[in-house]
Amino acid sequence: MTTPLAQQPCEACTSEDEPLTESEYAAYLDELDDEVWRVVDDHHLEGTYEFADFRDALEFTYEVGELAEEEWHHPDLHLQWGEVRVELWTHKIDGLHKTDFVMAARMDRIHEPYTNE
């Protein structure tokens, strides 16, 4: 499910930016895969992607790592057989920024081919 959010640029925040409030991030959250993502404590995104085997989970992890390096926005990734758990927030502001949701939408896009196998 590719959304318009996945097409938007990852814009770095400044230390003057405030973390998004629930009313500010609600529309972004609606564009993410609701079977994967949730907001935890109005602080970070947590998502769990499922895979048919370890190899696919590992390949997905690699692809997300490449995206993270490209955008210089690095999630916490937890790999295990058939599953990758992701935690994502903007450390500079210790909370959620629009860029976190853009990255999550791009991860949803990366995951799409794995659901069609």
DSSP file (Angstrom, degrees, kcal/mol; ACC not computed):
  #  RESIDUE AA STRUCTURE BP1 BP2  ACC     N-H-->O    O-->H-N    N-H-->O    O-->H-N    TCO  KAPPA ALPHA  PHI   PSI    X-CA   Y-CA   Z-CA
    1    1 A M              0   0    0      0, 0.0     2,-0.4     0, 0.0   108,-0.1   0.000 360.0 360.0 360.0  88.5    0.0    0.0    0.0
    2    2 A T        -     0   0    0    107,-0.1   104,-0.1   106,-0.1    30,-0.0  -0.659 360.0-168.3 -79.7 130.0    2.1    2.9   -1.3
    3    3 A T    >>  -     0   0    0     -2,-0.4     3,-1.1   102,-0.2     4,-0.5  -0.746  37.4-106.9-114.9 163.2    0.7    6.2    0.0
    4    4 A P  H >> S+     0   0    0      0, 0.0     3,-1.2     0, 0.0     4,-0.6   0.819 117.2  67.3 -56.4 -29.7    1.5    9.8   -0.9
    5    5 A L  H >4 S+     0   0    0      1,-0.3     3,-1.2     2,-0.2   101,-0.1   0.869  92.6  58.7 -59.6 -36.3    3.4   10.1    2.3
    6    6 A A  H <4 S+     0   0    0     -3,-1.1    -1,-0.3     1,-0.2    -4,-0.0   0.711 102.5  55.1 -66.5 -20.0    6.0    7.6    1.0
    7    7 A Q  H << S+     0   0    0     -3,-1.2    -1,-0.2    -4,-0.5    -2,-0.2   0.585  88.5  98.4 -87.7 -11.9    6.7   10.0   -1.9
    8    8 A Q  S << S-     0   0    0     -3,-1.2     2,-0.1    -4,-0.6    -3,-0.0  -0.388  80.9-101.6 -79.5 155.5    7.5   13.0    0.3
    9    9 A P        -     0   0    0      0, 0.0     2,-0.9     0, 0.0    -1,-0.1  -0.385  26.3-118.7 -73.4 152.2   11.0   14.0    1.2
   10   10 A C        -     0   0    0     92,-0.1     2,-0.5    -2,-0.1    89,-0.0  -0.825  36.5-165.0 -87.6 106.0   12.6   13.2    4.6
   11   11 A E        -     0   0    0     -2,-0.9    88,-0.3     1,-0.0     2,-0.1  -0.833  16.4-125.3-100.8 126.6   13.3   16.7    5.9
   12   12 A A        -     0   0    0     -2,-0.5     2,-0.1     1,-0.1    61,-0.0  -0.364  24.3-136.8 -66.8 144.5   15.6   17.0    8.9
   13   13 A C        -     0   0    0     -2,-0.1     2,-0.3     4,-0.0    -1,-0.1  -0.457  10.3-128.0 -93.7 172.6   14.3   18.8   11.9
   14   14 A T    >   -     0   0    0     -2,-0.1     3,-1.5     4,-0.0    -1,-0.0  -0.750  28.8-106.3-113.3 166.8   16.1   21.3   14.0
   15   15 A S  T 3  S+     0   0    0     -2,-0.3    -1,-0.0     1,-0.3    -2,-0.0   0.630 119.1  64.0 -69.0 -10.7   16.5   21.3   17.8
   16   16 A E  T 3  S+     0   0    0      2,-0.1    -1,-0.3     0, 0.0     2,-0.1   0.662  82.1 100.9 -82.9 -17.3   13.9   24.1   17.8
   17   17 A D    <   -     0   0    0     -3,-1.5    -4,-0.0     1,-0.1     3,-0.0  -0.363  67.8-138.2 -68.1 147.2   11.2   21.8   16.5
   18   18 A E        -     0   0    0      1,-0.1     3,-0.1    -2,-0.1    76,-0.1  -0.781  27.0 -98.5-101.1 149.1    8.7   20.3   18.9
   19   19 A P        -     0   0    0      0, 0.0    78,-0.2     0, 0.0    -1,-0.1  -0.337  49.8 -96.3 -61.1 149.3    7.6   16.7   18.8
   20   20 A L        -     0   0    0     76,-3.0    76,-0.3    23,-0.1     2,-0.2  -0.367  35.0-133.5 -66.5 145.2    4.2   16.2   17.0
   21   21 A T     >  -     0   0    0     -3,-0.1     4,-2.4     1,-0.1     3,-0.4  -0.490  30.6 -99.3 -89.3 168.7    1.1   16.0   19.2
   22   22 A E  H  > S+     0   0    0      1,-0.3     4,-1.5     2,-0.2    -1,-0.1   0.900 125.4  50.4 -57.1 -42.7   -1.5   13.3   18.6
   23   23 A S  H  4 S+     0   0    0      1,-0.2     4,-0.4     2,-0.2    -1,-0.3   0.826 112.2  48.9 -67.3 -29.0   -3.7   15.6   16.7
   24   24 A E  H  4 S+     0   0    0     -3,-0.4     4,-0.3     1,-0.2    -2,-0.2   0.855 117.4  38.3 -77.7 -35.7   -0.8   16.6   14.5
   25   25 A Y  H  X S+     0   0    0     -4,-2.4     4,-2.5     1,-0.2     5,-0.2   0.579  91.1  90.1 -92.8  -8.0    0.4   13.0   13.7
   26   26 A A  H  X S+     0   0    0     -4,-1.5     4,-1.8    -5,-0.2    -1,-0.2   0.893  88.0  48.5 -57.1 -44.5   -3.1   11.4   13.4
   27   27 A A  H  > S+     0   0    0     -4,-0.4     4,-0.6    -3,-0.2    -1,-0.2   0.880 112.3  49.4 -66.0 -37.2   -3.3   12.0    9.6
   28   28 A Y  H >4 S+     0   0    0     -4,-0.3     3,-1.3     1,-0.2     4,-0.3   0.917 108.6  52.6 -66.3 -42.4    0.2   10.7    9.0
   29   29 A L  H >< S+     0   0    0     -4,-2.5     3,-1.5     1,-0.3    -1,-0.2   0.856 101.1  61.7 -61.6 -35.4   -0.6    7.5   11.1
   30   30 A D  H 3< S+     0   0    0     -4,-1.8    -1,-0.3     1,-0.3    -2,-0.2   0.732  99.1  57.0 -63.3 -21.9   -3.7    7.0    8.9
   31   31 A E  T << S+     0   0    0     -3,-1.3    -1,-0.3    -4,-0.6    -2,-0.2   0.525  94.7  84.3 -87.4  -6.1   -1.4    6.6    5.9
   32   32 A L  S <  S-     0   0    0     -3,-1.5     2,-0.6    -4,-0.3    73,-0.1  -0.549  99.0 -86.3 -94.3 161.6    0.6    3.8    7.4
   33   33 A D    >>  -     0   0    0     -2,-0.2     4,-2.5     1,-0.2     3,-1.7  -0.542  37.5-156.8 -65.7 111.6   -0.2    0.1    7.4
   34   34 A D  T 34 S+     0   0    0     -2,-0.6    -1,-0.2     1,-0.3    -3,-0.0   0.605  90.0  61.2 -74.1  -9.3   -2.5   -0.2   10.5
   35   35 A E  T 34 S+     0   0    0      1,-0.1    -1,-0.3     3,-0.0    13,-0.1   0.566 116.9  31.4 -85.5  -9.0   -1.7   -3.9   10.9
   36   36 A V  T <4 S+     0   0    0     -3,-1.7    12,-1.1     1,-0.1     2,-0.2   0.797 110.7  59.1-109.1 -50.1    2.0   -3.0   11.3
   37   37 A W  E  <  +A   47   0A   0     -4,-2.5     2,-0.3    10,-0.2    10,-0.2  -0.588  44.3 160.3-102.2 146.9    2.3    0.4   13.0
   38   38 A R  E     -A   46   0A   0      8,-1.6     8,-2.6    -2,-0.2     2,-0.5  -0.971  36.4-118.5-150.0 155.8    1.2    2.0   16.3
   39   39 A V  E     -A   45   0A   0     -2,-0.3     2,-0.5     6,-0.2     6,-0.2  -0.834  26.7-150.8 -95.1 133.3    2.3    5.1   18.2
   40   40 A V  E >>  -A   44   0A   0      4,-3.2     3,-2.5    -2,-0.5     4,-1.7  -0.924  69.8 -23.2-110.3 122.4    3.6    4.3   21.7
   41   41 A D  T 34 S-     0   0    0     -2,-0.5    -1,-0.2     1,-0.3    -2,-0.0   0.771 107.5 -76.8  53.4  32.7    3.3    6.8   24.5
   42   42 A D  T 34 S+     0   0    0      2,-0.2    54,-0.4     1,-0.1    -1,-0.3   0.759 125.2  89.7  51.4  25.1    3.0    9.7   22.0
   43   43 A H  T <4 S+     0   0    0     -3,-2.5     2,-0.3     1,-0.4    -2,-0.2   0.740  85.9   4.9-119.6 -42.3    6.8    9.3   21.7
   44   44 A H  E  <  -A   40   0A   0     -4,-1.7    -4,-3.2    45,-0.1     2,-0.4  -0.969  61.7-112.1-148.6 161.5    7.7    6.7   19.0
   45   45 A L  E     -AB  39  88A   0     43,-3.0    43,-2.4    -2,-0.3     2,-0.4  -0.755  27.5-169.4 -91.3 140.8    6.4    4.5   16.3
   46   46 A E  E     +AB  38  87A   0     -8,-2.6    -8,-1.6    -2,-0.4     2,-0.3  -0.998  10.2 172.8-131.7 130.6    6.6    0.8   16.7
   47   47 A G  E     -AB  37  86A   0     39,-2.6    39,-3.3    -2,-0.4     2,-0.4  -0.975  19.6-156.2-137.8 151.0    5.9   -1.7   13.9
   48   48 A T  E     - B   0  85A   0    -12,-1.1     2,-0.4    -2,-0.3    37,-0.2  -0.978   9.5-165.7-129.8 119.5    6.2   -5.4   13.3
   49   49 A Y  E     - B   0  84A   0     35,-2.9    35,-2.2    -2,-0.4     2,-0.3  -0.849  11.2-146.8-102.3 138.5    6.5   -6.8    9.8
   50   50 A E  E     - B   0  83A   0     -2,-0.4     2,-0.3    33,-0.2    33,-0.2  -0.813  15.6-174.7-108.5 148.8    6.0  -10.5    9.2
   51   51 A F        -     0   0    0     31,-2.4    64,-0.1    -2,-0.3     3,-0.1  -0.904  36.2-117.8-138.0 161.7    7.8  -12.7    6.7
   52   52 A A  S    S-     0   0    0     -2,-0.3     2,-0.3    62,-0.2    -1,-0.1   0.736  92.4 -10.2 -72.5 -23.4    7.6  -16.3    5.4
   53   53 A D  S  > S-     0   0    0      1,-0.1     4,-1.5    -3,-0.0    29,-0.3  -0.933  77.0 -87.5-161.9-179.9   11.1  -17.1    6.6
   54   54 A F  H  > S+     0   0    0     -2,-0.3     4,-2.8     2,-0.2     5,-0.2   0.889 117.0  59.9 -68.6 -40.4   14.4  -15.7    8.0
   55   55 A R  H  > S+     0   0    0      1,-0.2     4,-2.6     2,-0.2    -1,-0.2   0.918 107.1  45.4 -57.4 -47.1   15.9  -15.0    4.6
   56   56 A D  H  > S+     0   0    0      2,-0.2     4,-2.6     1,-0.2    -1,-0.2   0.903 112.8  50.7 -64.7 -40.7   13.1  -12.5    3.6
   57   57 A A  H  X S+     0   0    0     -4,-1.5     4,-2.1     1,-0.2    -2,-0.2   0.905 112.1  48.1 -62.3 -40.6   13.2  -10.9    7.1
   58   58 A L  H  X S+     0   0    0     -4,-2.8     4,-2.2     2,-0.2    -2,-0.2   0.914 111.2  49.4 -66.0 -44.2   17.0  -10.5    6.7
   59   59 A E  H  X S+     0   0    0     -4,-2.6     4,-2.5     2,-0.2    -2,-0.2   0.913 110.8  50.2 -62.7 -43.3   16.7   -9.0    3.2
   60   60 A F  H  X S+     0   0    0     -4,-2.6     4,-2.7     1,-0.2     5,-0.2   0.920 108.7  52.8 -59.1 -44.6   14.0   -6.6    4.3
   61   61 A T  H  X S+     0   0    0     -4,-2.1     4,-2.2     1,-0.2    -1,-0.2   0.906 109.2  49.4 -58.3 -42.8   16.3   -5.5    7.2
   62   62 A Y  H  X S+     0   0    0     -4,-2.2     4,-2.2     2,-0.2    -1,-0.2   0.928 110.8  49.5 -61.9 -46.1   19.1   -4.9    4.7
   63   63 A E  H  X S+     0   0    0     -4,-2.5     4,-2.1     1,-0.2    -2,-0.2   0.899 111.4  48.5 -62.6 -41.0   16.8   -2.8    2.5
   64   64 A V  H  X S+     0   0    0     -4,-2.7     4,-2.7     1,-0.2    -1,-0.2   0.883 109.1  54.7 -65.5 -37.9   15.6   -0.7    5.4
   65   65 A G  H  X S+     0   0    0     -4,-2.2     4,-2.2    -5,-0.2    -2,-0.2   0.896 107.3  49.7 -61.3 -40.5   19.2   -0.2    6.5
   66   66 A E  H  X S+     0   0    0     -4,-2.2     4,-2.4     2,-0.2    -2,-0.2   0.917 111.5  48.8 -64.0 -43.4   20.0    1.1    3.0
   67   67 A L  H  X S+     0   0    0     -4,-2.1     4,-2.5     1,-0.2     5,-0.2   0.924 109.9  52.4 -60.1 -45.3   17.1    3.5    3.2
   68   68 A A  H  X>S+     0   0    0     -4,-2.7     5,-1.7     1,-0.2     4,-1.3   0.896 111.3  46.0 -60.3 -42.1   18.2    4.6    6.7
   69   69 A E  H  <5S+     0   0    0     -4,-2.2    -1,-0.2     2,-0.2    -2,-0.2   0.908 111.8  51.9 -67.0 -41.4   21.7    5.4    5.4
   70   70 A E  H  <5S+     0   0    0     -4,-2.4    -2,-0.2     1,-0.2    -1,-0.2   0.899 121.5  31.7 -61.1 -42.1   20.4    7.2    2.4
   71   71 A E  H  <5S-     0   0    0     -4,-2.5    -1,-0.2     2,-0.2    -2,-0.2   0.524 102.1-129.2 -94.7  -7.3   18.1    9.4    4.5
   72   72 A W  T  <5S+     0   0    0     -4,-1.3     2,-0.3    -5,-0.2    -3,-0.2   0.914  72.2 119.9  55.0  46.8   20.4    9.6    7.5
   73   73 A H      < -     0   0    0     -5,-1.7    -1,-0.2    -6,-0.2    -2,-0.2  -0.896  47.9-162.6-141.9 106.4   17.4    8.6    9.7
   74   74 A H        -     0   0    0     -2,-0.3    15,-0.2    -3,-0.1     2,-0.1  -0.824   4.7-162.1-109.6 116.1   18.1    5.3   11.6
   75   75 A P        -     0   0    0      0, 0.0     2,-0.5     0, 0.0    13,-0.2  -0.411  31.6-105.3 -81.3 164.3   15.4    3.1   13.2
   76   76 A D  E     -C   87   0A   0     11,-2.8    11,-2.2    -2,-0.1     2,-0.4  -0.831  41.3-161.1 -85.2 128.0   16.0    0.5   15.8
   77   77 A L  E     -C   86   0A   0     -2,-0.5     2,-0.5     9,-0.2     9,-0.2  -0.945  13.8-169.2-118.2 133.4   15.6   -2.9   14.0
   78   78 A H  E     -C   85   0A   0      7,-2.5     7,-2.5    -2,-0.4     2,-0.4  -0.946  13.0-165.3-124.4 107.8   15.0   -6.2   15.8
   79   79 A L  E     +C   84   0A   0     -2,-0.5     2,-0.3     5,-0.2     5,-0.2  -0.773  19.6 148.4 -99.5 133.3   15.4   -9.2   13.4
   80   80 A Q  E >   -C   83   0A   0      3,-2.5     3,-2.2    -2,-0.4     2,-0.1  -0.930  59.3 -54.5-148.5 174.3   14.2  -12.7   14.2
   81   81 A W  T 3  S-     0   0    0     -2,-0.3   -27,-0.2     1,-0.3   -30,-0.1  -0.304 122.2  -9.2 -56.8 119.6   12.9  -15.6   12.2
   82   82 A G  T 3  S+     0   0    0    -29,-0.3   -31,-2.4    -2,-0.1     2,-0.3   0.598 124.2  76.2  73.4  12.3   10.0  -14.4   10.1
   83   83 A E  E <   -BC  50  80A   0     -3,-2.2    -3,-2.5   -33,-0.2     2,-0.4  -0.988  49.5-168.7-157.6 142.1    9.7  -11.0   11.8
   84   84 A V  E     -BC  49  79A   0    -35,-2.2   -35,-2.9    -2,-0.3     2,-0.4  -0.986  14.3-160.2-130.4 122.9   11.3   -7.6   11.9
   85   85 A R  E     -BC  48  78A   0     -7,-2.5    -7,-2.5    -2,-0.4     2,-0.4  -0.871  10.4-162.2-103.2 136.7   10.3   -5.2   14.7
   86   86 A V  E     -BC  47  77A   0    -39,-3.3   -39,-2.6    -2,-0.4     2,-0.4  -0.951  12.5-170.4-123.3 135.4   11.0   -1.5   14.1
   87   87 A E  E     +BC  46  76A   0    -11,-2.2   -11,-2.8    -2,-0.4     2,-0.4  -0.994  17.3 178.2-121.9 134.7   11.1    1.4   16.6
   88   88 A L  E     +B   45   0A   0    -43,-2.4   -43,-3.0    -2,-0.4     2,-0.3  -0.988  14.5 131.1-145.6 127.7   11.4    4.9   15.1
   89   89 A W        -     0   0    0     -2,-0.4     2,-0.8   -15,-0.2     7,-0.2  -0.956  56.7 -94.1-160.8 169.9   11.5    8.4   16.5
   90   90 A T  B >>> -D   95   0B   0      5,-2.7     5,-1.7    -2,-0.3     3,-0.8  -0.827  28.9-164.7 -96.7 110.1   13.5   11.5   16.0
   91   91 A H  T 345S+     0   0    0     -2,-0.8     3,-0.5     1,-0.2    -1,-0.2   0.840  82.8  66.4 -63.9 -35.4   16.2   11.5   18.7
   92   92 A K  T 345S+     0   0    0      1,-0.3    -1,-0.2     2,-0.1    -2,-0.0   0.834 118.6  24.1 -58.0 -33.5   17.1   15.2   18.2
   93   93 A I  T <45S-     0   0    0     -3,-0.8    -1,-0.3     2,-0.3    -2,-0.2   0.346 103.8-126.9-112.0   3.6   13.6   16.2   19.6
   94   94 A D  T  <5S+     0   0    0     -4,-0.8     2,-0.3    -3,-0.5    -3,-0.2   0.904  81.1  52.3  50.0  49.1   13.0   13.0   21.6
   95   95 A G  B   <S-D   90   0B   0     -5,-1.7    -5,-2.7   -77,-0.1     2,-0.3  -0.956  96.7 -39.1-179.0-164.8    9.7   12.4   19.9
   96   96 A L        +     0   0    0    -54,-0.4   -76,-3.0   -76,-0.3     2,-0.3  -0.612  44.2 177.2 -89.5 139.9    7.8   12.1   16.7
   97   97 A H    >>  -     0   0    0     -2,-0.3     3,-1.5   -78,-0.2     4,-0.9  -0.897  46.3-103.9-130.3 158.7    8.5   14.2   13.6
   98   98 A K  H >> S+     0   0    0     -2,-0.3     4,-2.0     1,-0.3     3,-0.7   0.858 118.6  65.6 -53.1 -36.7    6.9   14.0   10.1
   99   99 A T  H 3> S+     0   0    0    -88,-0.3     4,-2.6     1,-0.3    -1,-0.3   0.829  93.5  59.5 -57.3 -33.8   10.0   12.4    8.9
  100  100 A D  H <> S+     0   0    0     -3,-1.5     4,-2.1     1,-0.2    -1,-0.3   0.900 107.8  45.1 -61.5 -39.9    9.4    9.4   11.1
  101  101 A F  H <X S+     0   0    0     -4,-0.9     4,-2.4    -3,-0.7    -2,-0.2   0.850 110.7  53.2 -73.9 -35.7    6.1    8.8    9.3
  102  102 A V  H  X S+     0   0    0     -4,-2.0     4,-2.0     2,-0.2    -2,-0.2   0.937 111.0  47.4 -62.5 -45.8    7.6    9.3    5.9
  103  103 A M  H  X S+     0   0    0     -4,-2.6     4,-2.1     1,-0.2    -2,-0.2   0.910 111.2  50.8 -61.7 -42.6   10.2    6.7    6.8
  104  104 A A  H  X S+     0   0    0     -4,-2.1     4,-2.2     1,-0.2    -1,-0.2   0.905 109.2  51.2 -62.8 -41.0    7.5    4.3    8.0
  105  105 A A  H  X S+     0   0    0     -4,-2.4     4,-1.9     1,-0.2    -1,-0.2   0.878 109.6  50.3 -63.8 -37.4    5.5    4.7    4.8
  106  106 A R  H  X S+     0   0    0     -4,-2.0     4,-2.3     2,-0.2    -1,-0.2   0.862 108.2  52.5 -69.3 -34.4    8.6    3.9    2.8
  107  107 A M  H  X S+     0   0    0     -4,-2.1     4,-2.2     2,-0.2    -2,-0.2   0.898 106.8  53.2 -65.8 -39.2    9.2    0.8    4.9
  108  108 A D  H  X S+     0   0    0     -4,-2.2     4,-1.2     1,-0.2    -2,-0.2   0.918 109.3  49.3 -58.4 -42.4    5.6   -0.2    4.1
  109  109 A R  H  < S+     0   0    0     -4,-1.9     3,-0.4     1,-0.2    -2,-0.2   0.905 109.8  50.4 -64.5 -41.9    6.4    0.2    0.4
  110  110 A I  H  < S+     0   0    0     -4,-2.3     4,-0.3     1,-0.2    -1,-0.2   0.865 109.8  52.4 -61.9 -35.7    9.6   -1.9    0.8
  111  111 A H  H >X S+     0   0    0     -4,-2.2     3,-1.4     1,-0.2     4,-0.9   0.752  86.3  86.3 -74.1 -25.0    7.5   -4.6    2.5
  112  112 A E  H >X S+     0   0    0     -4,-1.2     3,-1.4    -3,-0.4     4,-0.7   0.860  85.0  52.1 -48.1 -50.0    4.9   -4.8   -0.2
  113  113 A P  H >4 S+     0   0    0      0, 0.0     3,-0.5     0, 0.0    -1,-0.3   0.806 104.3  59.0 -61.2 -26.4    6.7   -7.4   -2.5
  114  114 A Y  H X4 S+     0   0    0     -3,-1.4     3,-0.5    -4,-0.3    -2,-0.2   0.731 101.9  53.5 -74.1 -20.8    7.2   -9.7    0.5
  115  115 A T  H << S+     0   0    0     -3,-1.4    -1,-0.2    -4,-0.9    -3,-0.1   0.630 103.5  57.5 -86.9 -13.2    3.4   -9.9    1.0
  116  116 A N  T <<        0   0    0     -4,-0.7    -1,-0.2    -3,-0.5    -2,-0.2   0.323 360.0 360.0 -98.6   7.5    2.8  -11.0   -2.6
  117  117 A E    <         0   0    0     -3,-0.5    -1,-0.2    -4,-0.1    -2,-0.1   0.470 360.0 360.0 -85.9 360.0    5.1  -14.0   -2.5
